[in-house]
Amino acid sequence: MKLNYWFGGFTIVVIFFLNSLGLTQQVESTNNQRGVNESQPIYVIGLRTNAAPISYKGSDISDNSDNFQGYCYVFIKALKQKITGNIKIVSVPRGKRFTGRGDDGTKLDALCGPDTITAGRETTELQENGLDGKFSNPFAWTSIAALLENKKKDEFLYPGSPRDFKISVLSGTTTNEVVKALYPSLVFSNKIDYYNDFKDAILKLTNGDGDVIAYFDDEILLRGRFKQILSTNQQKEYIILPLPSIIEYGIVVFHTKENKNHKLLEVINNLLEDAQKEKFGSITIKILDKNSDFQNFISSLKENNLLEPTPTPTPTPTPTPTIQGYLWLLVFSIIIIPLLIWLYIHNSRSKKNKLVSPIRNSPSDSAITRSSQSPPPIQVINHYQPNNQNHRGNNMLDQSREISVGGSVGGDIRNLQGDNNRAVQGDNNQAVLGDNNQVTQQNQVGADTGTPLTKEDVVKLLAQLETLIQGAELPDDTKEEVIEDLSAAKKATDKEEPNKNRALERLTSVADTLEKTTKTVESSQKIWIIAKPIIVKVAAWLGAAAGSHLLGL
């Protein structure tokens, strides 16, 4: 009997010893608190339950388990190997993403999900109520896409009038703001249906309720929802069409002024820097190649056809020219061409006569002439700001300050395609693929006022450059490379003690890439003209040497 007591006491001592070493630590959810070592810090990370394949529970795609799955869960498992402490996972609904609280009110240290990185969120929503939140480096890039019936593809791509159809989108999302910029006529004619639940929106589309022709969402999420909600037969009848746009997802870390969470953000960024990009059509994801969990995640996506690239829509054939067309061509050749030749000769003679005429300038005249050659600063005023469904906006614009770029240059430009568009200049604009768009902005970006830049000003200028590149017509590889460099430069600058050398190194890479691209891609020349003065100003703040290539752009 004494031997039994002795053995039982020895067993208890061994168990306590193992717990004190932390050998029982594991990624915890709110449903399982066993194994948490309270002597070490606990990181509470919020995950979405219905945002496949980024973050979801099993029943959202393939099985009926109640366990978290998806990219974020796999990333947290890798993160657990790099930190000292325990991780507790809690559920976070879409409406509470940036409140810093879980569904049960638990205070969050971090949030992982399909959360689009925007300058407005970083400077406004994530700073409210003492959140001190910051985005990590991007972990995924995707486009905005439309779900519609295959037979209605031509009607959607080549409408007789944009007001002929109706569309739907989730309220309070970045996609919502982009769609409103793409189709302003539908906003004014109340032909956009807003939903809080993607299932309701997709079911209304597939059931034929109303005259909704397409539902818009992030492409990577839309593929998961397409698989989840539509039957096998319906999946053959519907198609997903990506739009020419790029949005990027990042992990949010709250309370970054606390030493514990500041280090957490650094570890997350280091993991993402070590990860490699995997490209699937218009979707790019960062994964750890040698990590089996990430490999299993990618294999699961392929098995469920969530990464199958969508074929590029085939444009309708060009109609054969008619007799009337040939007549117009004949008229043009006989009348218009000779008229243009005459105007050219007439203008040439006028210029020659002006050059021959003697002109005497007084010294004061010369001064006036020289001053008049300097172009006046461009002032851009915003006459259209989309209404935000959640009052703060998923693409919140911080327009409270004026940033001088040192010339007549605008700031962030996210420029897509469209009809009758006017130039968009300023902070964080998302525009425009649609009809009769007029999207400008409130900021006045004029000549240099001489006010020294602050760290916050430089971070904002880098964010402007990043958004400019996101909307530019550049090769995909070039765009991703430049955006990654700008994001790294922004992160290095936004530290408590800015790492100016690293930021300057990344900025130099941006300048070199853009300058080389202008020699091969004609459309990039305009982007380079806009970007140069911003790069020069930021480089000067970062301490570029007097003979630096950047200061001589």
Buried (B, 14 or more C-beta within 10 A) or exposed (E): EEEEEEEEEEEEEEEEEEBEEBEEBEBBBBEEEEBBBEEEBBBBBBBBBBBBBBBBBBBBBBEEEEEBBBBBBBBBBBBBEEBEBBBBBBBBEBEBBBBBBBBEEBEBBBBBBBBBBBBBBBBBBBBEEEBBBBBBBBBBBBBBBBBBBEEBBEBBBEEEEBBEBBBBBBBBBBBBBBBBBBBBBBBEEEBBBBBEEBEEBBBBBBEEEEEBBBBBBBBBBBBBBBBBBBEEEEEEEBBBBBBEBBBBBBBBBBBBEEEBBBBBBBBBBEBBEEBEBBBBBBBBBBBBEEBEBBBEBBEBBEEBEBBEEBEEBEEEEEEEEEEEEEEEEEEEEEEEEEEEEEEEEEEEEEEEEEEEEEEEEEEEEEEEEEEEEEEEBBEBEBEBBBEBBBEBBBBBBBBEEEBBBBBBBBBBBBBBBBEEBBEBBBBBBBBBBBBBBBBBBBBBBBBEEEEEBEBBBBBBBBBBBBBBBBBBBBEEEBBBBBBBBBBBBBBBBBBEEBBBEBBBBBBBBBBEBBBEBBEEBEEBEBBBEBBBBBBBBBBBBBEBEEEBEBBEB
